């Protein structure tokens, strides 16, 4: 008897923005930090909050709510900065909460629906249904640009 191969899984970090759950591959995440002082940098685009000094490295910070043109919310105890890396660039992403590392079976990922119609649609690589949760999978490459 031949063994049946287990479906491939993708390990992602799940996080919240408003009432939706988003995710991107965990291998792109360096760390998750509590909110810290962000130094504003004049003359940058609106969704760049500024920079932080994280263990001696100056890291630019993107506010994902602003990046996706979502209403601004108050930062609270669950607000986190996800430090993500793409190629040689490290960037912090301000999110409402980051709490799960999940294994998503690749066969549960569907392409993004045509009728998403939201501003963040251009950043989406797919949608994963996991039990009662719906995760919107993001492309860090597109978020960073």
TIVORO-681161 format. One record per atom (N, C-alpha, C): y, z, x; atom name; residue in one letter. Coordinates in steps of 0.02 Angstrom, whole numbers, plus 32768, in hexadecimal, padded with zeros to 4 digits. Each point is the difference from the previous one (the first is absolute). Layout:
BEGIN
[atom [Y,Z,X],CA,A]
...
//
This chain:
BEGIN
[atom [7FC4,8000,802A],N,X]
[atom [803C,8000,7FD6],CA,X]
[atom [803E,8000,802B],C,X]
[atom [802F,7FD6,7FEF],N,X]
[atom [803E,8000,8026],CA,X]
[atom [8030,8032,7FE1],C,X]
[atom [802A,801C,802C],N,X]
[atom [8031,8031,7FE8],CA,X]
[atom [803A,7FDC,7FE0],C,X]
[atom [8019,801D,7FCB],N,X]
[atom [803B,7FE3,7FE0],CA,X]
[atom [803D,801E,8023],C,X]
[atom [802B,7FD4,8018],N,X]
[atom [803B,8018,8024],CA,X]
[atom [8030,8022,7FCF],C,X]
[atom [801A,8038,8015],N,X]
[atom [8031,8023,7FD7],CA,X]
[atom [803F,7FD5,7FFD],C,X]
[atom [8023,8001,7FC7],N,X]
[atom [803D,7FD8,7FFD],CA,X]
[atom [8032,8019,8034],C,X]
[atom [8023,7FD2,801E],N,X]
[atom [8032,8013,8033],CA,X]
[atom [8037,8029,7FDE],C,X]
[atom [8019,8031,8024],N,X]
[atom [8036,8028,7FE5],CA,X]
[atom [803D,7FFB,802E],C,X]
[atom [8038,800C,7FE3],N,X]
[atom [803F,8001,8025],CA,X]
[atom [801B,8046,7FF9],C,X]
[atom [8011,801F,8039],N,X]
[atom [801C,8044,7FFF],CA,X]
[atom [804C,7FF9,7FFC],C,X]
[atom [801D,8020,7FCC],N,X]
[atom [8048,7FFA,7FF5],CA,X]
[atom [801F,8045,7FF9],C,X]
[atom [8042,8003,800A],N,X]
[atom [8026,803C,7FF1],CA,X]
[atom [8023,7FF1,7FBE],C,X]
[atom [7FF9,802E,7FCF],N,X]
[atom [8020,7FF6,7FBF],CA,X]
[atom [803E,802C,7FFC],C,X]
[atom [8034,7FE5,7FE2],N,X]
[atom [803E,8025,7FF9],CA,X]
[atom [8023,7FEE,7FBF],C,X]
[atom [802F,802B,7FEB],N,X]
[atom [8022,7FF7,7FC1],CA,X]
[atom [8048,7FEA,800A],C,X]
[atom [8015,7FD5,7FD3],N,X]
[atom [8047,7FEE,7FF7],CA,X]
[atom [800A,8000,7FB5],C,X]
[atom [802A,802B,7FE7],N,X]
[atom [8009,8009,7FB8],CA,X]
[atom [7FBC,800C,7FE0],C,X]
[atom [7FEE,7FD8,7FCE],N,X]
[atom [7FC1,800D,7FDC],CA,X]
[atom [7FC8,7FD2,8015],C,X]
[atom [8007,7FDE,8039],N,X]
[atom [7FCC,7FD2,8016],CA,X]
[atom [7FE2,8019,8042],C,X]
[atom [7FC1,7FEC,800B],N,X]
[atom [7FDE,800F,8040],CA,X]
[atom [7FFA,7FC1,8029],C,X]
[atom [8013,8005,803E],N,X]
[atom [7FFD,7FC8,802F],CA,X]
[atom [7FD1,8012,8039],C,X]
[atom [7FEC,7FCF,8027],N,X]
[atom [7FD4,800E,8039],CA,X]
[atom [8008,7FC9,8034],C,X]
[atom [7FF3,8013,803E],N,X]
[atom [7FF6,7FCE,8035],CA,X]
[atom [7FCD,801B,8031],C,X]
[atom [7FE4,7FD3,802A],N,X]
[atom [7FC9,8014,802C],CA,X]
[atom [8011,803B,802C],C,X]
[atom [7FD1,802F,8005],N,X]
[atom [800C,803D,8026],CA,X]
[atom [8007,7FF2,804B],C,X]
[atom [7FE3,7FCA,8018],N,X]
[atom [8006,7FF1,8048],CA,X]
[atom [8048,7FF0,8015],C,X]
[atom [802B,7FF2,7FCE],N,X]
[atom [8046,7FF2,8010],CA,X]
[atom [802B,803F,7FFE],C,X]
[atom [7FE1,8039,7FEC],N,X]
[atom [8026,803F,7FF9],CA,X]
[atom [7FF4,802C,803E],C,X]
[atom [8037,8015,801F],N,X]
[atom [7FFB,802D,8039],CA,X]
[atom [8000,8049,7FEB],C,X]
[atom [802B,8010,7FCF],N,X]
[atom [8003,8045,7FE9],CA,X]
[atom [8026,8003,7FBE],C,X]
[atom [7FFB,803A,7FDF],N,X]
[atom [8026,800E,7FC4],CA,X]
[atom [8028,803F,800E],C,X]
[atom [8041,7FFB,7FF9],N,X]
[atom [802D,8037,8012],CA,X]
[atom [8025,801A,7FC3],C,X]
[atom [8010,8041,8003],N,X]
[atom [802C,801B,7FCD],CA,X]
[atom [8045,7FE3,800C],C,X]
[atom [8028,8000,7FCB],N,X]
[atom [8044,7FE5,8005],CA,X]
[atom [8027,8027,8035],C,X]
[atom [8023,7FDD,802A],N,X]
[atom [8029,8020,8034],CA,X]
[atom [8045,7FE1,8000],C,X]
[atom [802B,8019,802B],N,X]
[atom [8044,7FE6,8002],CA,X]
[atom [8000,7FB7,8016],C,X]
[atom [8021,7FD6,7FD7],N,X]
[atom [8005,7FB8,800F],CA,X]
[atom [8048,7FF2,8014],C,X]
[atom [800A,7FE5,803B],N,X]
[atom [8043,7FF0,8018],CA,X]
[atom [8012,7FBA,7FE8],C,X]
[atom [8037,7FFC,7FDB],N,X]
[atom [8015,7FBF,7FE6],CA,X]
[atom [8018,7FD3,8038],C,X]
[atom [7FF4,7FBF,7FF8],N,X]
[atom [8017,7FCF,8032],CA,X]
[atom [802E,7FD0,7FDB],C,X]
[atom [8040,7FFD,8012],N,X]
[atom [802E,7FD4,7FDD],CA,X]
[atom [7FEE,7FB6,800B],C,X]
[atom [800E,7FD8,7FCD],N,X]
[atom [7FF8,7FB7,8007],CA,X]
[atom [7FB9,7FE7,7FF6],C,X]
[atom [7FD2,802A,7FE8],N,X]
[atom [7FBC,7FE9,7FF4],CA,X]
[atom [7FF9,7FEC,7FB7],C,X]
[atom [7FCB,7FDB,7FF0],N,X]
[atom [7FF4,7FED,7FBA],CA,X]
[atom [7FF4,803E,7FD6],C,X]
[atom [800B,7FFB,7FBF],N,X]
[atom [8000,803A,7FD3],CA,X]
[atom [7FC0,8027,7FFE],C,X]
[atom [7FC5,7FDF,8008],N,X]
[atom [7FC2,8025,7FFA],CA,X]
[atom [7FED,8025,8040],C,X]
[atom [8025,7FF6,8037],N,X]
[atom [7FF5,8027,803D],CA,X]
[atom [8028,8041,7FFA],C,X]
[atom [7FDC,8039,7FFB],N,X]
[atom [8021,8041,7FF7],CA,X]
[atom [8022,8016,8041],C,X]
[atom [7FE3,7FEC,8039],N,X]
[atom [801A,8016,8040],CA,X]
[atom [7FC6,8007,8031],C,X]
[atom [8006,802F,802E],N,X]
[atom [7FCC,800B,8032],CA,X]
[atom [7FEF,804A,8005],C,X]
[atom [7FC3,800E,8017],N,X]
[atom [7FED,8045,8010],CA,X]
[atom [7FE9,8002,8048],C,X]
[atom [8002,803C,801D],N,X]
[atom [7FE4,800A,8043],CA,X]
[atom [7FBD,8022,7FF5],C,X]
[atom [7FCB,7FDA,8007],N,X]
[atom [7FBD,801A,7FF4],CA,X]
[atom [7FDB,8007,8042],C,X]
[atom [7FF9,803E,8017],N,X]
[atom [7FDF,800E,8040],CA,X]
[atom [801B,7FD4,8038],C,X]
[atom [8043,7FFC,8002],N,X]
[atom [8021,7FDB,8036],CA,X]
[atom [8006,7FB5,7FF5],C,X]
[atom [7FE8,7FE7,7FC8],N,X]
[atom [8004,7FB8,7FF2],CA,X]
[atom [8031,7FF6,7FC6],C,X]
[atom [8033,7FD6,800A],N,X]
[atom [802F,7FF1,7FCB],CA,X]
[atom [7FDF,7FCD,7FD2],C,X]
[atom [7FF7,8013,7FC0],N,X]
[atom [7FDB,7FD7,7FD0],CA,X]
[atom [802C,7FEF,7FC5],C,X]
[atom [8008,7FBE,7FF1],N,X]
[atom [8027,7FEE,7FC4],CA,X]
[atom [7FDB,8014,7FC0],C,X]
[atom [8027,8011,7FCC],N,X]
[atom [7FE4,8018,7FC1],CA,X]
[atom [8015,7FD1,7FC8],C,X]
[atom [7FCE,7FE8,7FDA],N,X]
[atom [800C,7FD6,7FC6],CA,X]
[atom [7FF3,8029,7FC1],C,X]
[atom [802F,7FFE,7FD1],N,X]
[atom [7FF7,8020,7FBF],CA,X]
[atom [7FDD,7FCC,7FD3],C,X]
[atom [7FC0,800B,7FF0],N,X]
[atom [7FDB,7FCE,7FDA],CA,X]
[atom [801B,7FF7,7FB9],C,X]
[atom [801D,8035,7FE3],N,X]
[atom [801E,7FF7,7FBE],CA,X]
[atom [8038,7FCD,8003],C,X]
[atom [802B,8006,8033],N,X]
[atom [8037,7FD0,8008],CA,X]
[atom [7FE5,7FBB,8011],C,X]
[atom [7FCC,7FFE,802A],N,X]
[atom [7FE3,7FC0,8015],CA,X]
[atom [7FE6,7FD9,7FC4],C,X]
[atom [7FE4,8024,7FCE],N,X]
[atom [7FE4,7FE0,7FC5],CA,X]
[atom [8032,7FFF,7FC5],C,X]
[atom [803F,8013,800D],N,X]
[atom [8034,8003,7FCC],CA,X]
[atom [7FEC,802D,7FC5],C,X]
[atom [7FE1,8039,8010],N,X]
[atom [7FEE,8031,7FCD],CA,X]
[atom [8038,8033,7FFB],C,X]
[atom [8005,8023,7FC7],N,X]
[atom [8034,8034,7FFA],CA,X]
[atom [7FF6,8036,8036],C,X]
[atom [8037,8018,801B],N,X]
[atom [7FFC,8034,8033],CA,X]
[atom [7FEB,8042,7FE0],C,X]
[atom [7FD6,8025,8022],N,X]
[atom [7FEB,8041,7FE8],CA,X]
[atom [8016,8035,8031],C,X]
[atom [7FFD,803E,7FEA],N,X]
[atom [8011,8037,802D],CA,X]
[atom [7FC5,800C,802F],C,X]
[atom [800F,800F,803F],N,X]
[atom [7FCB,8014,802E],CA,X]
[atom [7FEC,8048,7FEF],C,X]
[atom [7FBF,800F,8004],N,X]
[atom [7FE9,8043,7FF3],CA,X]
[atom [7FC9,8013,8032],C,X]
[atom [7FDD,8037,7FF1],N,X]
[atom [7FCD,8019,802E],CA,X]
[atom [7FC6,7FD0,800B],C,X]
[atom [7FF5,7FD2,7FD0],N,X]
[atom [7FC8,7FD2,8008],CA,X]
[atom [8015,7FBE,8021],C,X]
[atom [8041,7FF6,800B],N,X]
[atom [8018,7FC3,8022],CA,X]
[atom [7FE4,7FFE,8047],C,X]
[atom [7FE7,7FC7,8013],N,X]
[atom [7FE3,7FF8,8043],CA,X]
[atom [801B,7FC2,8023],C,X]
[atom [7FFA,8001,8042],N,X]
[atom [800F,7FC5,8028],CA,X]
[atom [7FBD,7FE9,801E],C,X]
[atom [7FEB,7FC4,7FEE],N,X]
[atom [7FC3,7FE4,801E],CA,X]
[atom [8015,7FD8,803D],C,X]
[atom [7FE7,8014,803A],N,X]
[atom [800F,7FDC,803E],CA,X]
[atom [7FCB,7FCA,8007],C,X]
[atom [8016,7FC2,7FFA],N,X]
[atom [7FD2,7FC7,8002],CA,X]
[atom [8012,7FD3,803A],C,X]
[atom [7FCD,7FDE,801A],N,X]
[atom [800B,7FD4,8039],CA,X]
[atom [7FE9,7FB9,7FEF],C,X]
[atom [8026,7FD1,8017],N,X]
[atom [7FEF,7FBA,7FF8],CA,X]
[atom [8011,7FDF,8042],C,X]
[atom [7FCE,7FE1,801F],N,X]
[atom [8008,7FE5,8043],CA,X]
[atom [801A,8038,802D],C,X]
[atom [8039,7FF7,8020],N,X]
[atom [801B,8033,802D],CA,X]
[atom [8037,8029,7FDF],C,X]
[atom [800B,7FF7,7FBF],N,X]
[atom [8037,8021,7FDE],CA,X]
[atom [7FE6,803B,7FD7],C,X]
[atom [8023,8038,8005],N,X]
[atom [7FEF,803A,7FD8],CA,X]
[atom [803A,800E,7FD1],C,X]
[atom [7FF0,800B,7FC0],N,X]
[atom [8034,800A,7FCD],CA,X]
[atom [7FE9,8038,7FD2],C,X]
[atom [8030,8028,7FE7],N,X]
[atom [7FF1,8033,7FCF],CA,X]
[atom [8011,7FE7,7FBB],C,X]
[atom [7FD5,800F,7FCF],N,X]
[atom [800A,7FEC,7FBB],CA,X]
[atom [8007,803E,7FD5],C,X]
[atom [8039,8008,7FDE],N,X]
[atom [800A,803A,7FD5],CA,X]
[atom [7FDD,7FF1,7FBD],C,X]
[atom [7FD2,802D,7FEC],N,X]
[atom [7FDB,7FF9,7FC2],CA,X]
[atom [8003,8042,7FD9],C,X]
[atom [7FF2,7FFD,7FBF],N,X]
[atom [8004,803C,7FD6],CA,X]
[atom [7FC8,8032,800F],C,X]
[atom [7FC8,7FE7,8017],N,X]
[atom [7FC8,802C,8011],CA,X]
[atom [7FC9,7FD7,8020],C,X]
[atom [7FDE,801D,8030],N,X]
[atom [7FC8,7FDF,8021],CA,X]
[atom [7FC9,8033,8005],C,X]
[atom [7FC7,7FF3,7FE0],N,X]
[atom [7FCF,8036,7FFF],CA,X]
[atom [7FB8,7FEA,8007],C,X]
[atom [7FF1,7FC0,7FFF],N,X]
[atom [7FBA,7FEC,8000],CA,X]
[atom [7FF0,7FCB,8034],C,X]
[atom [7FC7,8009,801F],N,X]
[atom [7FE2,7FCA,8027],CA,X]
[atom [7FC2,7FEC,7FD7],C,X]
[atom [7FFD,7FC1,7FED],N,X]
[atom [7FCB,7FE9,7FD4],CA,X]
[atom [7FD9,7FC7,801F],C,X]
[atom [7FC0,7FFC,7FEE],N,X]
[atom [7FD7,7FC6,8011],CA,X]
[atom [7FFD,7FD4,7FC2],C,X]
[atom [801A,7FC4,8004],N,X]
[atom [8000,7FD3,7FC7],CA,X]
[atom [7FCC,7FC9,800D],C,X]
[atom [7FCE,7FFA,7FD4],N,X]
[atom [7FD0,7FC9,8007],CA,X]
[atom [8025,7FBD,7FFA],C,X]
[atom [7FF3,7FD2,8030],N,X]
[atom [8025,7FC1,7FFF],CA,X]
[atom [7FF6,7FDA,7FBF],C,X]
[atom [7FC7,800A,7FDF],N,X]
[atom [7FF5,7FDB,7FC2],CA,X]
[atom [8028,801D,7FC5],C,X]
[atom [8023,8037,800A],N,X]
[atom [802A,801B,7FC9],CA,X]
[atom [8049,7FEA,8008],C,X]
[atom [800D,7FD8,8033],N,X]
[atom [8045,7FE8,800B],CA,X]
[atom [8008,7FBC,7FDF],C,X]
[atom [8034,7FFB,7FD7],N,X]
[atom [800F,7FC1,7FDE],CA,X]
[atom [8042,7FE6,801A],C,X]
[atom [800A,7FBE,7FFD],N,X]
[atom [8041,7FE5,8013],CA,X]
[atom [8036,801B,7FD1],C,X]
[atom [803D,8000,8017],N,X]
[atom [8035,801A,7FD5],CA,X]
[atom [8006,7FD5,7FC1],C,X]
[atom [800C,8021,7FC6],N,X]
[atom [8007,7FDA,7FC2],CA,X]
[atom [803F,7FD4,8003],C,X]
[atom [7FFD,7FC6,7FE1],N,X]
[atom [803A,7FD3,8000],CA,X]
[atom [803B,801D,7FDB],C,X]
[atom [7FF2,802D,7FD1],N,X]
[atom [8036,8019,7FD6],CA,X]
[atom [801E,8042,8019],C,X]
[atom [7FF6,800F,8040],N,X]
[atom [801B,803F,8019],CA,X]
[atom [804B,8003,7FF1],C,X]
[atom [8024,7FCB,8010],N,X]
[atom [8046,7FFA,7FED],CA,X]
[atom [802E,8035,801C],C,X]
[atom [7FEA,8027,802F],N,X]
[atom [802C,8034,801B],CA,X]
[atom [8017,7FEC,8045],C,X]
[atom [8034,8022,8017],N,X]
[atom [801D,7FF0,8040],CA,X]
[atom [7FCE,8008,8039],C,X]
[atom [7FD5,8033,7FFA],N,X]
[atom [7FD1,800C,8037],CA,X]
[atom [7FC7,7FCD,8003],C,X]
[atom [7FFD,7FD1,7FD0],N,X]
[atom [7FC9,7FD0,7FFD],CA,X]
[atom [7FF7,7FDA,8041],C,X]
[atom [8037,7FF0,8022],N,X]
[atom [7FFA,7FD9,803E],CA,X]
[atom [7FDF,8027,8039],C,X]
[atom [7FFB,8042,7FF8],N,X]
[atom [7FE2,8029,8035],CA,X]
[atom [7FB7,8011,7FF2],C,X]
[atom [7FE6,7FEB,7FC7],N,X]
[atom [7FBD,8014,7FEA],CA,X]
[atom [7FCA,7FCF,8019],C,X]
[atom [7FC9,801C,801B],N,X]
[atom [7FC8,7FD6,8015],CA,X]
[atom [7FC8,8001,7FCD],C,X]
[atom [7FFF,8032,7FD5],N,X]
[atom [7FCB,8004,7FCD],CA,X]
[atom [8005,8041,7FDA],C,X]
[atom [7FD2,8008,7FD0],N,X]
[atom [7FFE,803C,7FD7],CA,X]
[atom [7FB8,8019,8000],C,X]
[atom [7FF7,8042,800A],N,X]
[atom [7FBD,801C,8002],CA,X]
[atom [7FF8,8031,7FC5],C,X]
[atom [7FC8,7FF8,7FDD],N,X]
[atom [7FF0,802F,7FCA],CA,X]
[atom [7FCC,8030,801B],C,X]
[atom [8011,8040,7FFE],N,X]
[atom [7FD4,8034,801B],CA,X]
[atom [7FFA,8037,7FCB],C,X]
[atom [7FC7,8003,7FDF],N,X]
[atom [7FF7,802F,7FC9],CA,X]
[atom [803A,7FF9,7FCF],C,X]
[atom [8028,8035,7FF7],N,X]
[atom [8037,7FFB,7FD0],CA,X]
[atom [8043,7FEE,8022],C,X]
[atom [7FFD,7FEF,803F],N,X]
[atom [803D,7FF3,8026],CA,X]
[atom [800A,7FB5,800B],C,X]
[atom [803F,7FEC,8003],N,X]
[atom [8011,7FBC,8010],CA,X]
[atom [802C,8003,803E],C,X]
[atom [7FE9,7FE3,8037],N,X]
[atom [8026,8002,803F],CA,X]
[atom [801C,7FBB,800E],C,X]
[atom [8040,7FFE,8010],N,X]
[atom [8021,7FC2,8012],CA,X]
[atom [7FFE,7FFB,804C],C,X]
[atom [7FDE,7FCD,801B],N,X]
[atom [7FF8,7FF9,8048],CA,X]
[atom [803B,7FD8,801C],C,X]
[atom [8020,801E,8033],N,X]
[atom [803C,7FE1,801D],CA,X]
[atom [7FF1,7FE0,8043],C,X]
[atom [8029,7FCF,8010],N,X]
[atom [7FFE,7FE2,8042],CA,X]
[atom [8039,801E,8029],C,X]
[atom [7FEF,8025,8034],N,X]
[atom [8034,801E,802A],CA,X]
[atom [802B,7FCA,8021],C,X]
[atom [7FE1,7FC8,8012],N,X]
[atom [8025,7FC9,8020],CA,X]
[atom [803B,7FEC,7FD4],C,X]
[atom [7FF3,7FF9,7FBF],N,X]
[atom [8035,7FE9,7FD2],CA,X]
[atom [8033,8038,7FF3],C,X]
[atom [7FEA,803F,7FFD],N,X]
[atom [802D,8037,7FF5],CA,X]
[atom [8031,8007,803B],C,X]
[atom [7FE7,7FF7,803C],N,X]
[atom [8029,8008,803D],CA,X]
[atom [8035,7FC9,8007],C,X]
[atom [7FF2,7FC5,7FE5],N,X]
[atom [802E,7FC7,800E],CA,X]
[atom [8041,8008,7FDD],C,X]
//
